[in-house]
Amino acid sequence: MTAPIFITRLIPEPGLKKIRESRIPFEMHPEDRSLPASELRHAVAGRQAVLCQLTDAMDESVLEAARGCKIVANMAVGFNNIDVAAASARKIPVSNTPGVLTECTADLTLALILAVARRVAEGDQEMRAGRFQGWGPLYMLGSDVSGATLGLIGPGRIATAVARRAAAFGMPILYHGNRSVPELDQLGGRFCELEELLRLSDFVSLHVPLTAKTRHMIDSHALAQMKPTAFLINTARGPVVNEAALVHALKTHQIAGAGLDVYEDEPRIAPGLADCPNTVLLPHLGSATLATRGAMSRMAAENILAALAGHTPSNLVNPEVWNAS
Ligand code: DGY
């Protein structure tokens, strides 16, 4: 018999524990890798619930295979890996894991800002390669973070948590999005148009979800508006940035550098990006702490267990589907 719950790859223990305690039979793909589409389609067929990851392409064909499923629970706050319209058309509720990774991702954003501005990764390489010849007045000079202007694009939970940290560094804050945010205003943030933010910021930090509207929001035109001394920080989604245009901007010193945690075509990175010394490149670590990943897995499991018990899951991204059922 097909187990009602399918988990697409190994997840942290807190979520598994919840599911085990429910005594609802589950099957988990026992490897730490994503299933190819054909295997995923096969694996989701006949399930009541699927717990998936941002690395699972839950496209129309997979959702068609999952028809009848009571919930697709993504273990991520971003859900651009799921064709939500296709899920809704098949009356499949979709959930995500907002909130639990906010602080952790904001921490990593600050880590990238500090690392790229103060050349932390380059300095580490100098030491390991035995190139450090002693302190020098002109040696490895970076850029100030304290007092520098921070531009936040996409003023949601994570951007607000970044702003709280930035306030402690005395950073004036500009932000752009589709609404003004009282908490950001209270932190001294000023809502402005994208062009102004790009023109004035010393650090431009991206916090928008990936949608048709935000794909390649940062393209050669946007990069050309940034100061030559400014840095681009991306802990959101890779395709928000045209990575080839970014490599060009970095190589031609159109901007000072970039701190990236996400890439346009993960796990690949654009040709030339790794050769740019003015970058800090991390492998999508925004939510990668033991506690946060545990909380994400628990939240995804709770969404599943609520749906299977007939209760409204807390984190639906298409609640209209649930309300209509
Ligand atoms: C998310 O939850 O969307 C993050 O990218 C996971 O690290």
Residues whose N, C-alpha, C, O or C-beta is under 5 A from the ligand:
A	BS01	DGY	M75 A76 V77 G78 A236 H284 G286 S287
